């Protein structure tokens, strides 16, 4: 799209001098301008605001055969951008098959803090344990007489862990498979 400052000013009902100041002096604009400006420029309003995009997904690292996530290694240090059904998306790439998930898949979860852990119950999740480790497990309610949560392996080869508290959970909402 080719648009002069005068063209943009006319469409917004202002002057070319105002548009020039917006571009060169970093003047803040009111929220009332965002909708028409985004429509004229054919971009999302979020693209006009200097804030992190919810579409940028933080890469946690690689998942090993035990379901542990290595925070040191990642092929995508700045994260990835994709539209996902999550408010706080995070991701990790599988290094080996794990349960229903296959090596090479990128798993994406919607992160919930400790006050919202019930959002992950009965689902496969990234789970932040209190010792700082992160695992891929099925989050289940704990036994009524004991611990609050059961962090169970997806494939059944490791023992389940019963805990009272977790730091966070992120139910898996998407798996991206690269071929």
C-alpha positions as CSV (number, residue, x, y, z in Angstrom):
1,X,0.0,0.0,0.0
2,X,1.4,3.4,-1.0
3,X,0.0,6.2,1.1
4,X,1.5,9.7,1.5
5,X,1.2,11.6,4.8
6,X,-1.3,13.9,3.2
7,X,-3.4,11.0,2.0
8,X,-3.4,9.4,5.5
9,X,-4.1,12.8,7.2
10,X,-7.1,13.4,4.9
11,X,-8.5,9.9,5.6
12,X,-8.0,10.5,9.4
13,X,-9.4,14.0,9.4
14,X,-6.2,15.7,10.5
15,X,-3.1,17.4,9.0
16,X,0.0,16.1,7.3
17,X,2.0,17.9,9.9
18,X,0.3,15.9,12.6
19,X,1.1,12.6,10.8
20,X,4.7,13.8,10.4
21,X,5.0,14.4,14.1
22,X,3.5,11.0,14.9
23,X,6.1,9.3,12.7
24,X,9.2,11.3,13.7
25,X,8.6,12.4,17.3
26,X,6.9,9.3,18.7
27,X,3.9,11.3,19.9
28,X,1.3,9.1,21.6
29,X,-2.1,8.9,19.9
30,X,-5.5,8.4,21.5
31,X,-7.2,5.1,21.4
32,X,-9.9,6.7,19.2
33,X,-7.4,6.8,16.4
34,X,-6.4,3.1,16.6
35,X,-9.4,1.7,14.9
36,X,-9.5,4.0,11.8
37,X,-5.7,3.9,11.6
38,X,-5.7,0.1,11.6
39,X,-8.4,0.0,9.0
40,X,-6.7,2.4,6.7
41,X,-3.3,0.6,7.0
42,X,-5.0,-2.8,6.9
43,X,-3.3,-4.1,10.0
44,X,-4.6,-5.3,13.4
45,X,-4.8,-2.7,16.2
46,X,-2.4,-4.8,18.2
47,X,0.2,-4.3,15.5
48,X,0.1,-0.6,16.1
49,X,0.8,-0.9,19.9
50,X,4.3,-1.6,21.1
51,X,3.5,-4.5,23.3
52,X,4.5,-8.2,23.1
53,X,2.1,-10.1,20.8
54,X,0.1,-13.0,22.4
55,X,0.9,-14.8,19.1
56,X,4.6,-14.9,20.0
57,X,5.1,-18.2,21.8
58,X,8.0,-18.6,24.3
59,X,10.1,-21.7,23.7
60,X,10.7,-23.5,26.9
61,X,13.2,-26.1,25.3
62,X,13.2,-29.7,24.3
63,X,11.3,-32.6,25.9
64,X,13.3,-35.8,26.5
65,X,12.0,-39.3,26.7
66,X,11.2,-38.9,30.4
67,X,9.0,-35.9,29.7
68,X,11.4,-33.4,31.3
69,X,11.9,-30.1,29.5
70,X,15.5,-28.9,29.1
71,X,15.6,-25.1,29.4
72,X,19.1,-24.8,28.0
73,X,18.7,-26.0,24.5
74,X,16.3,-24.5,22.0
75,X,16.5,-24.0,18.2
76,X,14.3,-20.9,18.4
77,X,15.6,-18.6,21.1
78,X,13.2,-15.7,20.2
79,X,10.2,-17.9,20.2
80,X,7.8,-18.5,17.3
81,X,4.7,-16.6,16.1
82,X,1.5,-18.5,15.2
83,X,-2.2,-18.0,16.1
84,X,-3.2,-20.4,18.8
85,X,-6.3,-20.8,21.0
86,X,-4.4,-19.6,24.2
87,X,-4.1,-16.5,26.2
88,X,-0.6,-17.2,27.5
89,X,0.9,-19.6,25.0
90,X,4.1,-21.5,25.7
91,X,5.8,-24.3,23.7
92,X,8.3,-27.1,23.7
93,X,9.5,-29.4,21.0
94,X,9.5,-33.2,21.5
95,X,12.9,-34.9,21.0
96,X,11.4,-38.4,21.1
97,X,7.9,-39.9,20.9
98,X,6.1,-39.5,24.2
99,X,2.6,-40.9,24.7
100,X,0.3,-39.8,21.8
101,X,2.8,-37.1,20.8
102,X,5.5,-37.7,18.2
103,X,9.2,-36.7,17.9
104,X,9.6,-33.4,16.2
105,X,6.2,-32.1,17.2
106,X,5.9,-28.7,18.8
107,X,3.5,-28.8,21.7
108,X,1.7,-25.6,22.6
109,X,0.0,-25.0,26.0
110,X,-2.0,-22.3,27.6
111,X,-0.3,-21.3,30.8
112,X,-2.3,-20.9,34.0
113,X,-0.9,-19.7,37.3
114,X,-1.2,-21.6,40.7
115,X,-4.6,-20.1,41.4
116,X,-6.1,-21.6,38.2
117,X,-4.7,-25.1,38.2
118,X,-8.1,-26.7,37.9
119,X,-8.1,-25.6,34.2
120,X,-5.6,-28.3,33.6
121,X,-7.3,-31.2,35.4
122,X,-7.9,-34.4,33.3
123,X,-5.6,-32.9,30.5
124,X,-2.1,-33.4,29.2
125,X,-0.2,-30.4,30.4
126,X,3.2,-28.8,30.8
127,X,3.5,-28.7,34.6
128,X,5.8,-26.4,36.6
129,X,6.8,-28.2,39.7
130,X,7.8,-26.4,42.9
131,X,11.4,-27.6,42.6
132,X,11.6,-25.5,39.4
133,X,11.5,-28.4,36.9
134,X,9.0,-28.6,34.1
135,X,7.4,-31.8,32.9
136,X,4.9,-33.0,30.3
137,X,2.3,-35.0,32.2
138,X,-1.5,-35.6,32.7
139,X,-2.8,-33.5,35.6
140,X,-5.3,-35.4,37.6
141,X,-7.1,-34.7,40.9
142,X,-5.3,-36.3,43.8
143,X,-6.9,-38.9,46.1
144,X,-9.5,-37.4,48.4
145,X,-7.6,-38.3,51.6
146,X,-4.2,-37.2,50.3
147,X,-2.5,-34.8,48.0
148,X,-4.3,-32.3,45.9
149,X,-2.9,-33.3,42.5
150,X,-1.6,-36.4,40.7
151,X,1.0,-35.6,38.1
152,X,0.8,-38.8,36.0
153,X,3.0,-39.8,33.0
154,X,1.2,-39.8,29.7
155,X,2.8,-43.1,28.6
156,X,2.6,-45.0,31.9
157,X,6.3,-45.9,32.1
158,X,7.2,-43.5,35.0
159,X,5.5,-43.5,38.5
160,X,2.8,-40.9,39.2
161,X,3.7,-38.1,41.6
162,X,1.3,-36.8,44.2
163,X,1.7,-33.2,45.2
164,X,-0.1,-30.5,47.2
165,X,1.1,-27.5,45.2
166,X,2.3,-26.8,41.7
167,X,3.8,-23.5,40.4
168,X,1.7,-23.5,37.2
169,X,0.2,-25.7,34.5
170,X,-0.3,-25.3,30.7
171,X,-2.9,-27.6,29.1
172,X,-1.8,-28.7,25.7
173,X,-4.0,-26.9,23.2
174,X,-2.1,-27.6,19.9
175,X,0.5,-29.8,18.5
176,X,2.4,-28.7,15.4
177,X,3.9,-31.4,13.3
178,X,6.7,-30.6,10.9
179,X,7.2,-32.9,8.0
